[in-house]
Amino acid sequence: MAEDIVTNFEFVDDKFSEMEYSDIFIKGFSYDFNDALIVQIARKYGAILITDDVDFGNYKIDFPIVTSNNILLCMRR
């Protein structure tokens, strides 16, 4: 199992110092700082986010998500 995953990902630098304040501290929904950072990293590297965390439905649909969460799927349409 671990061997299957390791061959399909790449470690990247989070580039936290280059992130825009306004993209991290977002108002208007249930806010999670870690989610905001993950979204910025996914956008920067064109990464595919694999999650069932419905909170990611709060962000613009400009990065791909793979999920089996029906609520998240409906939010991303």
N, C-alpha and C positions, 0 to 999 in steps of 0.2 A: 504494500500500500504506500509506504513512504517513498519508495523508489518511483512510483508512478507520479507522485506529486512533484518531487524534486526535479525531475526532468522537464517539467512544464512551467517553471517560474524562474524569475530573475530577481536578485536583490537590487534595489535601486536606492539612491540617495533621496531623502525626503525633501531636500531643498527648502526647508522651513524658513530660512532667512530670506528667501526670494518670494514668499507668499504674500499676497496683498491682504492687509488687515480687513478690508471690507468683504473679502471672500471667506474669511475665517469666522468673524464675529457677525453672524447673520441673525436678524430679528424677524419675528413673525411666525415662528413655528416652534415646536418642541425641539430645543437646541441641544446638540451633543457635540462638544468640542472635538472629540476624537473622530466622530463621523465627518465633521467638516474638514479635518486634516486628510482623512482617507480619500474624500472626494477630490480634494485639490491634487493629491498625488496621482489618483487615477486619471484625472484630466491631463496633467502634465505629461504623463508617460503613455497615454492612450491605452491604459490598462482596462481589463475587464474585471469588474467587481463581482465576486461570488458571495452572495449573502441572502439571508432570509430576514434581515433586520428591516422592518417596515419604515424606520426613520429615514432611510435613503430615498424614499419617495418624496421627501420634502425638497429635494434639489432639482435643478433644471435637468432635463433629459438630454444631456450632452456627453454622456459617457455610458457605455454598455454595462448592464447588470444581468447576471445569470441568477435566477431565483426560482424556487418552487412556492413562494409565498403568494397566494392568490391576491391578497390585498395590495401588495407591492406591485404585482403585475398590472392590476387595474389602474393604479396610480400613475404608472409609467406609459400609459397609452395616449 
